[in-house]
Amino acid sequence: MKVDGTPYRSIWLAEDGHTVRIIDQTKLPHNFETVDLFTAKDAAVAIRDMLVRGAPLIGATGAYGLALAMRTDPSTDNLELAFKTLFDTRPTASNLAWALNDVRQVLEPLPESEREAAAYKRAGEICEDDVATCRAIGEHGADVIRNLWEEKGRPDRINVLTHCNAGWLATVDWGTALSAIYVAHENGIPVHVWADETRPRNQGASLTAWELGKHGVPHTVIVDNAGGHLMQHGEVDLCIVGTDRTTAAGDVCNKIGTYLKALAAHDNSVPFYVALPHSTIDWDIHDGIRDVPIETRAATEITHISGKAENGEVVTVQVTPDETEALNVAFDVTPARYVTGLVTERGVCDASAEGLCSLYPERAA
């Protein structure tokens, strides 16, 4: 995607061919800065501290983290150490474990002298696959938007509500939920996006709004609690969100607050779609509420907030009393029964084991 006319991906190799470069998403939307990763520890910090975020991008960063580890020490002991260090950074998104296991399986049978090149090659392939996958998700999701727009008689605008950030900043390029919006926009469908602010980290207000603005897609930021009201008054035609882990039965785990949007959509007969790549499906888990590990993050993400002051300086302020504790649960699970459909790179299916297996028959067993 483009930033002020210059094309960017969210992760790429520097000119030297081995330094990994990322966009520091903690600085957005007020400052656009890139960061260089030189070691597996750098990659782990970038994932844990959310310089990179979004399940597919976390997976890609983990893959390159193993490549960086093999550059400094290609031993099996260091491979296992780097794997564990990266794996422990974020427990909820399945893409991280998927990418780390994928690269490790490539490297384990190889002699140490071949591991660095093989790791970089496989990490690059994972990134390219993500770009193609997200573009395909966008095509299928745009068909959903187009069909709804035509069913409604081609109104002057179709309102899509999204939660958190599932755009190109959450993937290597294009995004998942926002990919559908970008493709629909490019195809001339008059899409307008309601972007939940998404407390506590405000990814909707800072990241989704930023990239939609850069791409010229009409959008409006709303507080998290406004979505249900807008649905009651017919101002939301469609909800589409991303997911960090989807169970084999179609339950979806996503940023905290997604479940409440799904409930409101269900009560108001608003279609609720979830966009995801194959790497986000956890085929070993069937009960999302019981079995998906839910990350709890630092309370300061709730008690403090950052923004641009009148003098242009970005500052962090405390919004709660000194003595007040805060619980920062990062994700929730939306049961499959509240999901209208899952949008994948292979098409759209019901949120169910049967639906997923219809698109991924090789996993039916």
C-alpha positions in Angstrom: 0.0 0.0 0.0 1.1 3.6 -0.3 2.1 6.3 2.2 2.1 9.7 0.7 2.6 8.2 -2.7 5.4 5.8 -1.7 4.6 2.1 -1.7 5.4 0.2 1.6 5.0 -3.2 3.1 4.8 -3.5 6.8 8.0 -5.6 6.9 10.9 -5.9 4.4 14.6 -6.5 4.1 17.0 -3.5 4.1 19.4 -3.0 1.2 22.0 -5.2 2.9 19.7 -8.2 2.4 19.7 -9.4 6.0 18.6 -6.5 8.3 14.8 -6.6 8.8 13.0 -3.3 8.6 9.6 -2.6 10.1 7.2 0.4 10.6 7.1 1.3 14.3 3.3 1.2 14.8 3.6 2.6 18.3 4.5 6.0 16.7 1.5 6.2 14.4 -0.6 8.1 13.5 1.4 11.2 14.4 4.9 10.1 13.3 6.0 7.6 10.6 9.2 5.9 11.6 10.9 2.7 10.7 13.0 0.5 12.9 15.8 -2.0 12.0 15.9 -5.4 13.6 19.3 -7.0 13.8 18.8 -10.0 16.2 16.1 -12.4 17.2 15.8 -10.5 20.5 15.0 -7.3 18.5 12.3 -9.2 16.7 10.9 -10.5 20.0 10.8 -7.0 21.5 9.1 -5.7 18.4 6.3 -8.3 18.7 5.9 -8.1 22.5 5.9 -4.3 22.6 3.6 -4.1 19.6 5.9 -2.2 17.2 4.4 -4.8 14.9 0.9 -6.2 15.6 -1.7 -8.1 13.8 -1.6 -11.9 13.6 -0.2 -12.3 10.1 2.5 -9.7 10.6 3.5 -11.2 14.0 4.0 -14.5 12.2 6.1 -12.9 9.5 8.2 -11.1 12.1 8.7 -14.3 14.0 9.9 -16.1 10.8 12.4 -13.3 10.2 13.4 -13.4 13.8 14.6 -17.0 13.4 16.5 -16.0 10.3 18.2 -13.3 12.3 19.1 -15.9 14.9 20.6 -18.2 12.3 22.7 -15.3 11.1 24.5 -14.9 14.4 24.5 -18.6 15.5 23.0 -21.4 13.3 23.4 -24.1 16.0 20.4 -26.2 17.0 20.7 -24.9 20.6 20.3 -21.3 19.4 17.5 -22.3 17.0 15.5 -23.7 20.0 16.4 -20.7 22.2 15.2 -18.3 19.5 12.1 -20.3 18.8 11.1 -20.2 22.5 12.0 -16.5 22.9 9.8 -15.6 20.0 7.0 -18.0 20.8 6.6 -16.6 24.3 6.0 -13.0 23.1 2.3 -13.2 22.2 0.2 -16.3 23.3 -3.1 -15.7 21.5 -2.4 -15.3 17.7 -2.0 -18.7 16.0 0.0 -17.3 13.1 3.1 -16.8 15.3 3.3 -20.5 16.3 2.4 -21.5 12.7 5.3 -19.5 11.2 7.8 -20.5 13.8 7.0 -24.2 13.4 7.1 -23.8 9.6 10.6 -22.3 9.6 12.0 -24.6 12.3 10.8 -27.7 10.3 12.7 -26.4 7.3 15.9 -25.7 9.3 16.1 -28.8 11.6 17.3 -31.3 8.9 19.8 -28.9 7.4 23.5 -28.6 8.2 24.4 -25.4 10.1 26.1 -23.9 7.1 22.9 -23.8 5.2 20.5 -22.6 7.8 20.8 -18.9 7.5 20.1 -18.8 3.8 17.3 -21.3 4.1 15.7 -19.3 7.0 15.7 -16.0 5.0 14.3 -17.8 2.0 11.5 -19.4 3.9 10.6 -16.1 5.8 10.5 -14.3 2.4 8.2 -17.0 1.1 5.9 -16.6 4.1 5.7 -12.9 3.4 4.9 -13.4 -0.3 2.3 -15.9 0.5 0.7 -13.5 3.0 0.5 -10.8 0.3 -1.2 -13.1 -2.2 -3.5 -14.5 0.5 -4.6 -11.1 1.7 -5.3 -9.9 -1.8 -7.4 -13.0 -2.4 -9.3 -12.4 0.8 -9.9 -8.9 -0.4 -11.4 -10.1 -3.7 -13.8 -12.5 -1.9 -14.7 -9.9 0.7 -15.3 -7.2 -1.9 -17.8 -9.6 -3.6 -19.7 -9.7 -0.3 -19.8 -5.9 -0.1 -20.8 -5.6 -3.7 -23.6 -8.1 -3.4 -25.0 -6.3 -0.4 -24.7 -2.9 -2.1 -26.6 -4.2 -5.1 -29.3 -5.8 -2.9 -29.8 -2.5 -1.3 -30.4 -0.8 -4.7 -26.9 0.7 -5.0 -27.2 3.5 -2.4 -24.8 6.5 -2.4 -22.8 4.8 0.3 -22.6 1.5 2.1 -21.5 1.7 5.7 -19.1 -0.9 7.0 -18.2 -1.1 10.6 -14.8 -2.6 11.6 -13.1 -3.1 15.0 -9.4 -2.8 15.8 -7.0 -2.8 12.8 -7.1 -5.6 10.2 -5.5 -3.6 7.4 -2.1 -3.8 5.7 -0.4 -2.7 8.9 -1.7 -6.0 10.5 -0.4 -8.1 7.6 2.5 -7.9 5.2 0.3 -6.0 2.7 -3.4 -5.4 1.9 -4.8 -6.7 5.2 -7.7 -9.0 5.9 -10.9 -7.2 6.8 -9.7 -3.9 5.3 -8.5 -5.7 2.2 -12.1 -6.3 1.3 -12.8 -2.6 1.8 -9.7 -1.5 -0.3 -10.7 -3.8 -3.2 -14.3 -2.6 -3.0 -13.2 1.0 -3.0 -10.9 0.4 -6.0 -13.8 -1.2 -7.8 -15.9 1.9 -7.5 -18.2 0.8 -4.6 -19.0 3.8 -2.4 -17.7 2.3 0.9 -17.7 4.4 4.1 -16.1 2.9 7.2 -17.1 3.3 10.8 -13.8 2.7 12.6 -14.1 1.8 16.3 -11.5 3.6 18.3 -10.7 0.2 19.9 -9.6 0.9 23.4 -7.3 0.4 25.2 -4.6 0.8 22.5 -6.8 2.7 20.1 -5.7 0.7 17.0 -8.9 1.8 15.2 -8.4 5.5 15.9 -4.6 5.5 15.2 -3.9 2.7 12.7 -7.2 2.0 10.8 -8.0 5.7 10.4 -4.4 6.4 9.4 -4.2 3.9 6.6 -7.7 4.4 5.3 -6.9 8.1 5.1 -3.7 7.4 3.2 -5.6 5.3 0.8 -8.4 7.8 0.3 -11.2 5.6 1.8 -14.0 7.7 3.5 -14.2 6.9 7.2 -15.3 8.1 10.5 -13.9 7.2 13.9 -16.4 6.3 16.6 -16.1 5.4 20.2 -16.4 1.7 20.9 -19.8 1.9 22.5 -21.4 3.7 19.5 -21.6 0.7 17.2 -24.8 -0.7 18.6 -26.6 2.7 18.5 -25.6 3.1 14.8 -26.9 -0.4 14.1 -30.2 0.3 15.8 -30.7 3.3 13.5 -29.8 1.6 10.3 -26.4 3.2 9.9 -24.4 0.0 9.6 -24.9 -2.2 6.6 -22.2 -4.7 7.3 -19.6 -5.6 10.0 -16.3 -7.1 9.0 -13.4 -7.7 11.4 -10.2 -9.7 11.5 -9.2 -12.5 13.9 -6.1 -13.6 15.7 -7.2 -17.3 16.0 -10.1 -19.1 14.6 -11.1 -22.6 15.9 -11.8 -25.6 13.7 -15.5 -25.1 14.7 -15.6 -21.5 13.5 -15.3 -19.6 16.8 -13.2 -16.4 16.4 -10.8 -14.8 18.8 -10.1 -11.1 18.1 -9.4 -7.8 19.9 -11.4 -7.3 23.0 -14.8 -5.8 22.2 -15.4 -7.9 19.0 -17.9 -10.1 20.8 -20.0 -7.2 21.8 -20.2 -5.9 18.2 -21.2 -9.4 17.1 -24.0 -9.4 19.7 -25.3 -6.0 18.6 -25.1 -7.1 14.9 -27.1 -10.2 15.7 -29.8 -8.3 17.6 -30.1 -5.8 14.6 -29.9 -8.4 11.8 -26.6 -6.8 10.5 -24.3 -9.3 8.7 -21.2 -10.0 10.7 -18.2 -11.3 8.7 -14.7 -12.3 9.8 -11.8 -12.2 7.4 -8.8 -14.5 7.9 -6.0 -16.3 6.2 -5.4 -20.1 6.5 -2.5 -19.5 8.9 -5.0 -18.1 11.5 -7.1 -21.3 11.7 -6.2 -23.5 14.7 -7.3 -27.0 13.6 -6.5 -28.4 17.0 -9.0 -26.3 18.9 -12.7 -26.6 18.7 -14.0 -24.7 21.7 -12.8 -21.1 21.5 -14.1 -19.9 24.9 -12.5 -22.8 26.8 -9.3 -23.5 24.9 -8.0 -20.3 23.3 -5.3 -18.7 25.5 -6.3 -15.1 26.2 -3.4 -12.6 26.6 -3.6 -10.2 29.6 -1.4 -7.1 29.0 -0.1 -4.3 31.2 -2.6 -2.2 33.1 -0.9 1.0 31.9 -2.5 0.5 28.5 -5.7 1.3 30.2 -4.6 3.8 32.9 -2.6 5.9 30.4 -3.2 7.2 26.9 -1.0 8.9 24.4 -1.9 11.7 22.0 -0.7 14.9 20.3 -0.8 18.0 22.4 -1.7 21.5 21.1 1.9 22.3 20.7 2.3 19.2 18.4 4.3 17.2 21.0 3.1 13.6 21.5 2.6 13.1 25.2 1.3 10.3 27.5 -1.1 11.2 30.3 -2.8 9.2 33.1 -6.6 9.0 32.9 -7.4 7.0 36.1 -6.9 7.8 39.9 -3.5 6.9 41.3 -4.9 4.1 43.5 -7.2 2.5 40.9 -6.3 -0.9 39.5 -7.0 -1.9 35.9 -7.6 -5.3 34.2 -6.4 -5.4 30.6 -7.8 -8.5 28.8 -6.6 -8.1 25.2 -8.9 -10.5 23.4 -12.4 -12.1 23.5 -14.0 -15.0 21.7 -17.1 -14.6 19.4 -19.0 -17.9 19.2 -19.5 -19.2 15.6 -23.3 -18.8 15.9 -22.9 -15.0 15.8 -20.7 -15.0 12.7 -22.5 -14.7 9.3 -19.5 -16.0 7.4 -15.7 -16.5 7.3 -13.9 -14.8 4.4 -10.7 -16.6 3.5 -8.3 -16.7 0.5 -10.3 -19.7 -0.8 -13.7 -18.1 -0.6 -16.5 -17.5 1.9 -17.9 -20.2 4.1 -20.2 -20.7 7.1 -18.5 -20.3 10.5 -18.6 -24.0 11.3 -16.5 -27.2 11.0 -18.4 -28.1 7.9 -17.9 -24.7 6.4 -14.2 -24.6 7.0 -13.7 -28.2 5.7 -15.6 -27.3 2.5 -12.9 -24.8 1.8 -10.0 -26.8 3.2 -11.0 -30.5 2.4 -7.4 -31.6 3.1 -8.1 -30.8 6.8 -11.5 -32.7 7.0 -10.0 -35.7 8.8 
